């Protein structure tokens, strides 16, 4: 046998063995890689499950905390004493824009709605009434329910005050030299742009008592300028700024009664002492910037009571108090939040419903 044939016989099996080993190693590598990928997928799935479980527990925890807070607030409200007095009022919600605001709107910009006294901002201010809230005289009275024998408000006294909004809007055009032509109307005006205003002022009359004749009546006027804590208004003379003597400067107040209200951010508020039209006890009125507590009537009363405890250090039995809040400076907002109380001999604020 020649040496060439013997070489071929020896080398052919060796090559086949090498190929088999190569393909076997590739298969093992493929299987190992797939197993590793599957392991990674299982680990990733487990991580996702853990994350979802943690998220579910977090949501459940938040829900339990929120439910506890709402329950605490609800019990505090139910424990609140109720006064035998009644309250009636008509309060107009006025909006405003300055000339600078109008020029910015004409350019398609969104201005920051802040209001200053004339001494601090020479820009002309345009003010008009956009809406009002109203509680009728009948809410001063009580009567006996013929069926149940209970003492209740008359049927003509609604559970909530009436809210009305006018169609008045500001119509304007920019004349040569940046002069403004301004008009307020509830009907479209030709060749004019139209815009709403930002909540600026609450003005009206409040009556508290048991009848129209014996009630104490108070005239009020509160504007957004005086709630600027960081840059307070510069007082003018008493004739033009009666607030200079009847109201304290605005401060940021943290609510503490009940204690769960402490989780809320501080509220810009100031206390005003409003004298009645006839000699008698004044009305201690808190003017404040509204927030989450003003979403419902009962939480608004809790928030007002908390502010009264903070701002009136030593009330006397029989003192009348209340709050008027709003989203002051809020564009196209007229929602005022009001509530009123009588301080009792037991040392509590009794809500006037």
C-alpha positions, 0 to 999 in steps of 0.5 A: 500500500502506498504511503499516500493511500495510508495517509488518506485513510488516517486523515479522513476520520480525523477530519470527520471527528473534528467537524463533529466536535465543532458542531457539537460544541456549537450546539452546546453553546447555543443551548447554553446561550438560550438557557442564559437568556431564559434565566435573564427573562425569568429574573426580569419577570421576577423584578417586574413582579416585585416592582408591581407588588411594591407599587400596589402596596404603596398605592394601598398605603396612600389610599389608607392614609387618605381614607384616614385623613378624610375620616378624621376631617369628617369626624371633626366636622360632625363634632363642630357645634352649630350656631342658632344664628343665620347668615344672609349675603350678597357678594360680588366677584370682580375681575380686573386687568391692568393696561400691561396685561391687556397689551400682553394679551394683544401680543398673544402672550400669557401674563402673570396676573399680579395686582399692586397699589397705584403707588407701586404700579402706574399701569391703569387698572380696569375692574368690572363685576363678573359674578356674584354669590347670594344667600337670601334674607330667609336664611336668617330665620328658623321655623318649625317643620310641620311634619317632624316638629324639628327647627329648620330653615325655611324652604326658601333658604337653599342649602348652598348659596346661589351663584350667578355669572354675567356675560360681561367681558373686556373688549379692547383694541390697540390704537396707534401709539399703543393707546388702548380703546377699552369697553366692558359689554356682554355683547360682541363689539365690532373691530375689538378683541375680547378677554376675561379678567383675573379675580381681583375683588370681593365687595358686598354686604353680609347680615348675621342674626335671627331676623332681618331687623335684628341682624348685624349688617356689614359692608365688605370690600377685599382685593387681591393687592393686600394678600401679597406677602412678599411685596405688600402694598404701600398704604396710602391715606386712610381715605383711600386705603381704609384697610390700613387700620382695619386689617392686619398685614397678610402672612402665611399661616399653617393650619393645625386644627385638626392636626392632619391639616398640617400636611397642607402648604401654608395659606396667605391670609390676613385678619380684618375687623369689620364694623357693623352699620349700626353700633354692635360687635364687629365681624372678624373676617379672614381674607385668604387665598383658597386651595384644596380645602375649598373644593367642598363646603364642609372642608372649607368650613374646617379650613376657615375655623383653623384660620380663625384659631390661628389669627384670633388669639383670644376671642370672646363669647358672642364674637362673630367671625368668618372667612372669604377666600378665592383664587385671587389673581386666577384668570377667569375665576370668580369662585368665592368660598365663604363661611361664618361662625359664632364663638361660644362660651364653651370656647368653640367656633359654632358654624352658622349654616 
